[in-house]
Amino acid sequence: MVTLSPGLGTTPGGYHSRISGIGGYRPERVVPNSEIVERIDSSDEWIRQRSGIEARHRAAPEETVVDMAEQAARAAIAHAGLEVDQVDAVLVATVTHPYQTPAAAPELAHRLGLTCMAIDLSAACAGYCYGIGLASDMVRSGSAQNVLVLGVEKLSDFTDYDDRTIAFIFGDGAGAAVVSRSETPGISPTVWGSDGEQKAVIAQDESWMEVRANPDLQFPSIKMQGQSVFRWAVWTIAKKAQETLDAAGLTVADVDVFVPHQANMRIIDSLAKTLGLPESVVIADDIRTTANTSAASVPLAMSKLVESGQIRSGDVVLQIAFGAGLAYAGQVVIAP
């Protein structure tokens, strides 16, 4: 833990914000690599070496994005010590809610007994960190006191299990956080951006219009140019993670915990090395047993560290996420 410099890089004049609670939900079914390898002519060893993934959770066929989000939301609200009716807004980051409209957030709010502002965010793997940035701004401006932020994905609905480049990568799950008004700074300014020129690097393979026009097309799935993503993440996101620390007025020596998007263990290791993180820093490796859960990745990894006691209240956490778009977002947060 570190004694923070005044303001955590935040501008004066508004309220302070912090993460007051966090929660996660992993579907019951665990799918080891052994269930996947035959269809893609691969091996457990190859998958572990390439990605670090050993297993992933998969939602039941009838289990929806909103079902999973509700479980994580209630856990986060309870961890924050709040009653549900104290939530002023709901932000749901997802790209796998199977309806163009209505959004998942209003349905989730209804299930919680709320009629508050509720919207979905579409920023793929970066969605949760975008949500934390937006929630923090809402709290700091005074438009809300408690904002519920979800990252939730049912990627099993959009995965081609015969595609050797993608079949082993994704898992299902939901993570949630409550961002609340605070007496002291608990969330730094968000460093975020996009590189739309590389939109094809991670993308749905067919648009819905193409599917409608051609009945012979299969249901769309997500495709990824793995090597291009790896190079971009290692070179670009390490710089953005350093910018995030700079925005907070901190250095790597101040960091207690590093929670990057759980995309690939080799990427995580490269980011930690490039940043020069001390050996004392706890580095999230939830990808090993949860795989890449896109927008749910960061909150699921953080909730696991909280539950296991590897994160202590007051720890300085550097979190950053990146993915399709290409989009990225990161901030320094104080652990609840």
C-alpha positions as CSV (number, residue, x, y, z in Angstrom):
1,M,0.0,0.0,0.0
2,V,1.1,3.5,-0.7
3,T,0.3,6.9,0.7
4,L,-1.3,8.6,-2.3
5,S,-0.3,11.9,-3.6
6,P,-3.0,14.5,-3.2
7,G,-5.9,13.8,-5.6
8,L,-4.7,10.6,-7.4
9,G,-4.3,12.8,-10.4
10,T,-7.9,13.9,-10.3
11,T,-9.0,17.5,-11.0
12,P,-10.4,19.6,-8.1
13,G,-13.9,20.9,-8.0
14,G,-16.0,17.7,-8.0
15,Y,-16.8,14.8,-5.7
16,H,-14.4,12.0,-5.2
17,S,-15.2,8.4,-6.5
18,R,-14.1,4.9,-5.5
19,I,-15.0,1.3,-6.1
20,S,-17.0,0.3,-3.1
21,G,-17.8,-3.2,-4.0
22,I,-17.0,-5.9,-6.5
23,G,-18.4,-9.3,-7.4
24,G,-18.2,-12.0,-10.0
25,Y,-20.2,-14.9,-11.4
26,R,-18.8,-18.0,-13.3
27,P,-21.1,-20.5,-14.8
28,E,-21.2,-23.9,-13.2
29,R,-19.9,-25.9,-16.2
30,V,-16.1,-26.1,-16.5
31,V,-14.7,-27.0,-19.9
32,P,-11.1,-28.2,-19.9
33,N,-8.9,-28.0,-23.0
34,S,-9.4,-31.8,-23.5
35,E,-13.0,-31.2,-24.6
36,I,-11.9,-28.8,-27.3
37,V,-8.7,-30.2,-28.8
38,E,-10.1,-32.9,-31.0
39,R,-12.2,-30.6,-33.2
40,I,-9.2,-28.3,-33.9
41,D,-6.5,-31.0,-34.2
42,S,-4.6,-29.5,-31.2
43,S,-3.4,-30.5,-27.7
44,D,-3.7,-29.3,-24.2
45,E,0.0,-28.5,-24.1
46,W,-0.2,-26.4,-27.3
47,I,-3.1,-24.3,-25.9
48,R,-1.3,-23.8,-22.6
49,Q,1.9,-22.8,-24.2
50,R,0.2,-20.4,-26.7
51,S,-2.3,-18.8,-24.3
52,G,-1.9,-20.0,-20.7
53,I,-5.5,-21.3,-20.7
54,E,-6.2,-24.5,-18.9
55,A,-10.0,-24.4,-18.8
56,R,-13.0,-22.0,-19.2
57,H,-16.5,-21.7,-17.8
58,R,-19.4,-22.1,-20.2
59,A,-23.0,-20.9,-19.6
60,A,-25.8,-23.3,-19.8
61,P,-27.8,-23.1,-23.1
62,E,-30.7,-21.4,-21.4
63,E,-28.5,-19.1,-19.3
64,T,-28.5,-15.5,-20.6
65,V,-26.2,-12.5,-20.4
66,V,-28.8,-10.9,-18.0
67,D,-28.9,-14.0,-15.9
68,M,-25.2,-13.9,-15.3
69,A,-25.1,-10.1,-14.9
70,E,-27.7,-10.3,-12.1
71,Q,-25.7,-12.8,-10.1
72,A,-22.5,-10.6,-10.3
73,A,-24.5,-7.4,-9.7
74,R,-26.1,-8.7,-6.4
75,A,-22.7,-9.9,-5.2
76,A,-21.1,-6.4,-5.9
77,I,-23.9,-4.5,-4.2
78,A,-23.7,-6.8,-1.2
79,H,-19.9,-6.3,-1.0
80,A,-20.4,-2.6,-1.1
81,G,-22.7,-2.8,1.9
82,L,-25.5,-1.1,0.0
83,E,-29.2,-1.8,-0.5
84,V,-30.2,-2.3,-4.2
85,D,-32.4,0.8,-4.2
86,Q,-29.3,2.9,-3.5
87,V,-28.1,2.3,-7.0
88,D,-28.7,5.3,-9.2
89,A,-27.5,4.0,-12.6
90,V,-26.6,0.7,-14.4
91,L,-24.0,0.4,-17.1
92,V,-23.6,-3.0,-18.8
93,A,-20.6,-3.6,-21.0
94,T,-21.2,-6.5,-23.4
95,V,-21.0,-7.5,-27.0
96,T,-22.9,-10.8,-26.7
97,H,-26.4,-9.7,-25.6
98,P,-28.3,-11.3,-28.6
99,Y,-30.6,-8.4,-29.2
100,Q,-29.8,-5.3,-31.2
101,T,-32.5,-3.7,-29.0
102,P,-33.6,-3.5,-26.2
103,A,-30.4,-3.4,-24.3
104,A,-29.5,-5.7,-21.5
105,A,-29.2,-3.0,-18.9
106,P,-32.8,-2.0,-18.5
107,E,-33.8,-5.7,-18.1
108,L,-31.1,-6.1,-15.5
109,A,-32.3,-3.0,-13.7
110,H,-35.9,-4.3,-13.7
111,R,-34.8,-7.6,-12.2
112,L,-33.1,-5.7,-9.4
113,G,-36.3,-3.7,-8.8
114,L,-34.8,-0.5,-10.3
115,T,-36.2,2.1,-12.7
116,C,-33.0,4.1,-13.0
117,M,-30.9,5.2,-15.9
118,A,-29.6,1.9,-17.6
119,I,-27.6,1.6,-20.8
120,D,-25.3,-0.9,-22.6
121,L,-21.8,-0.1,-23.6
122,S,-20.2,-1.7,-26.7
123,A,-16.4,-1.6,-26.4
124,A,-15.7,-5.4,-26.4
125,C,-12.9,-6.4,-24.0
126,A,-12.3,-2.7,-23.0
127,G,-16.0,-2.2,-22.0
128,Y,-15.7,-2.7,-18.3
129,C,-12.9,-0.2,-17.9
130,Y,-14.8,2.2,-20.1
131,G,-17.7,1.7,-17.7
132,I,-15.6,2.5,-14.7
133,G,-14.4,5.7,-16.3
134,L,-17.9,6.8,-17.2
135,A,-19.3,5.8,-13.7
136,S,-16.5,7.7,-12.0
137,D,-17.3,10.8,-14.1
138,M,-21.0,10.5,-13.2
139,V,-20.2,10.3,-9.5
140,R,-17.7,13.1,-9.5
141,S,-20.1,15.4,-11.4
142,G,-22.9,14.7,-8.9
143,S,-25.3,13.1,-11.3
144,A,-25.1,9.8,-9.3
145,Q,-23.9,8.6,-5.9
146,N,-23.7,4.9,-6.7
147,V,-23.3,3.4,-10.2
148,L,-23.4,-0.3,-10.9
149,V,-21.0,-1.3,-13.7
150,L,-21.2,-4.8,-15.3
151,G,-18.9,-6.6,-17.7
152,V,-20.7,-9.7,-19.0
153,E,-20.3,-12.0,-21.9
154,K,-21.7,-15.3,-23.3
155,L,-19.0,-15.8,-25.9
156,S,-20.0,-19.4,-26.3
157,D,-22.8,-18.2,-28.6
158,F,-20.4,-16.5,-30.9
159,T,-17.5,-19.0,-31.0
160,D,-16.7,-21.3,-34.0
161,Y,-15.5,-24.4,-32.3
162,D,-13.9,-25.7,-35.5
163,D,-11.7,-22.6,-35.9
164,R,-8.3,-23.5,-34.6
165,T,-7.3,-19.9,-34.0
166,I,-10.3,-19.0,-31.7
167,A,-12.0,-22.1,-30.4
168,F,-10.0,-22.4,-27.2
169,I,-9.8,-18.7,-26.3
170,F,-13.1,-17.6,-24.9
171,G,-15.1,-18.3,-21.8
172,D,-18.4,-17.0,-20.3
173,G,-19.0,-15.0,-17.1
174,A,-19.9,-11.8,-15.5
175,G,-18.1,-9.3,-13.2
176,A,-19.5,-6.2,-11.5
177,A,-18.4,-3.2,-9.5
178,V,-20.2,-0.4,-7.7
179,V,-18.6,3.0,-8.1
180,S,-19.6,5.3,-5.2
181,R,-19.1,8.8,-3.9
182,S,-16.1,8.9,-1.6
183,E,-14.4,11.3,0.8
184,T,-11.0,10.6,-0.8
185,P,-9.9,9.9,-4.4
186,G,-10.2,6.3,-5.3
187,I,-10.3,6.3,-9.1
188,S,-7.7,8.0,-11.3
189,P,-8.5,9.7,-14.6
190,T,-9.1,7.1,-17.3
191,V,-6.7,6.8,-20.2
192,W,-8.7,5.6,-23.1
193,G,-8.8,5.6,-26.9
194,S,-9.2,3.6,-30.1
195,D,-7.5,2.6,-33.3
196,G,-10.3,2.1,-35.8
197,E,-8.0,1.6,-38.7
198,Q,-7.4,-1.9,-37.3
199,K,-11.1,-2.8,-36.9
200,A,-10.7,-6.0,-38.9
201,V,-8.1,-7.5,-36.5
202,I,-10.8,-8.6,-34.1
203,A,-14.3,-8.7,-35.6
204,Q,-17.5,-10.5,-36.2
205,D,-17.0,-12.3,-39.5
206,E,-20.4,-11.4,-41.0
207,S,-22.7,-8.5,-40.5
208,W,-26.3,-9.1,-39.6
209,M,-27.3,-7.6,-43.0
210,E,-25.2,-10.1,-44.8
211,V,-26.7,-13.0,-42.8
212,R,-30.2,-11.7,-43.6
213,A,-29.4,-11.4,-47.3
214,N,-27.8,-14.8,-47.6
215,P,-29.6,-17.7,-45.8
216,D,-26.7,-20.0,-46.5
217,L,-24.4,-18.1,-44.2
218,Q,-23.9,-19.6,-40.8
219,F,-24.5,-17.7,-37.5
220,P,-21.7,-15.1,-37.2
221,S,-18.7,-15.8,-35.0
222,I,-15.8,-13.8,-33.8
223,K,-12.5,-13.9,-35.7
224,M,-9.1,-12.7,-34.6
225,Q,-5.7,-12.1,-36.2
226,G,-3.8,-13.4,-33.2
227,Q,-0.3,-12.2,-34.1
228,S,-1.5,-8.7,-35.0
229,V,-3.3,-8.4,-31.7
230,F,-0.3,-9.7,-29.8
231,R,2.1,-7.1,-31.3
232,W,-0.4,-4.3,-30.9
233,A,-1.1,-5.2,-27.2
234,V,2.5,-5.6,-26.2
235,W,3.7,-2.3,-27.8
236,T,0.7,-0.1,-27.5
237,I,-0.9,-1.2,-24.2
238,A,2.3,-1.1,-22.2
239,K,2.7,2.6,-23.2
240,K,-1.0,3.3,-22.3
241,A,-0.5,1.5,-18.9
242,Q,2.4,3.8,-18.2
243,E,0.3,6.8,-19.2
244,T,-2.3,5.6,-16.8
245,L,0.2,5.6,-14.0
246,D,1.4,9.1,-15.1
247,A,-2.1,10.4,-15.0
248,A,-2.5,9.2,-11.5
249,G,0.8,10.8,-10.4
250,L,2.2,7.3,-9.5
251,T,5.1,5.1,-10.6
252,V,5.4,1.3,-10.8
253,A,6.9,1.3,-7.3
254,D,3.5,2.5,-6.0
255,V,1.5,-0.4,-7.6
256,D,0.3,-3.3,-5.4
257,V,-1.7,-5.2,-7.9
258,F,-1.8,-5.4,-11.8
259,V,-5.1,-6.5,-13.4
260,P,-4.8,-6.4,-17.1
261,H,-7.4,-7.8,-19.5
262,Q,-7.1,-11.6,-19.4
263,A,-6.4,-12.1,-23.2
264,N,-3.3,-14.2,-23.2
265,M,-0.8,-15.1,-20.5
266,R,2.2,-14.2,-22.8
267,I,0.7,-10.8,-23.3
268,I,0.3,-10.3,-19.6
269,D,3.9,-11.4,-18.9
270,S,5.2,-9.1,-21.6
271,L,3.2,-6.1,-20.2
272,A,4.5,-6.7,-16.7
273,K,8.1,-7.0,-18.0
274,T,7.9,-3.9,-20.2
275,L,6.4,-1.8,-17.4
276,G,9.1,-3.0,-15.1
277,L,6.7,-4.1,-12.3
278,P,8.5,-5.1,-9.1
279,E,8.3,-8.8,-8.1
280,S,6.1,-7.8,-5.1
281,V,3.2,-6.8,-7.4
282,V,0.4,-9.3,-7.5
283,I,-0.5,-10.0,-11.2
284,A,-3.9,-11.4,-12.1
285,D,-3.7,-14.7,-14.0
286,D,-7.4,-15.6,-14.0
287,I,-7.1,-16.5,-17.7
288,R,-5.7,-19.9,-16.7
289,T,-9.1,-21.2,-15.4
290,T,-11.5,-18.6,-16.8
291,A,-10.0,-17.9,-20.3
292,N,-10.8,-14.7,-22.1
293,T,-14.2,-13.4,-21.0
294,S,-14.0,-10.1,-22.9
295,A,-15.7,-7.3,-21.0
296,A,-16.1,-9.6,-17.9
297,S,-12.3,-10.2,-17.8
298,V,-11.0,-7.5,-15.5
299,P,-13.8,-7.5,-12.9
300,L,-13.8,-11.3,-12.8
301,A,-10.0,-11.3,-12.3
302,M,-10.2,-8.6,-9.6
303,S,-13.1,-10.3,-7.7
304,K,-11.1,-13.5,-7.6
305,L,-8.1,-11.7,-6.1
306,V,-10.4,-10.1,-3.5
307,E,-12.1,-13.4,-2.6
308,S,-8.7,-15.1,-2.2
309,G,-7.3,-12.4,-0.1
310,Q,-4.6,-11.5,-2.6
311,I,-6.0,-7.9,-2.7
312,R,-6.3,-6.0,0.5
313,S,-8.6,-3.0,1.0
314,G,-6.6,0.1,0.2
315,D,-4.2,-1.6,-2.3
316,V,-3.3,0.4,-5.4
317,V,-4.5,-1.5,-8.5
318,L,-3.5,-0.7,-12.0
319,Q,-6.2,-2.1,-14.4
320,I,-6.3,-1.8,-18.2
321,A,-8.2,-3.6,-20.9
322,F,-8.0,-3.7,-24.7
323,G,-9.8,-5.4,-27.5
324,A,-11.9,-5.2,-30.6
325,G,-12.2,-1.8,-32.1
326,L,-9.4,-1.6,-31.5
327,A,-10.2,0.0,-28.1
328,Y,-8.5,0.4,-24.8
329,A,-9.1,2.0,-21.4
330,G,-7.3,1.9,-18.1
331,Q,-7.3,3.5,-14.6
332,V,-5.7,3.2,-11.2
333,V,-8.2,2.3,-8.6
334,I,-8.0,1.8,-4.8
335,A,-9.2,-1.7,-3.8
336,P,-12.5,-1.8,-1.8
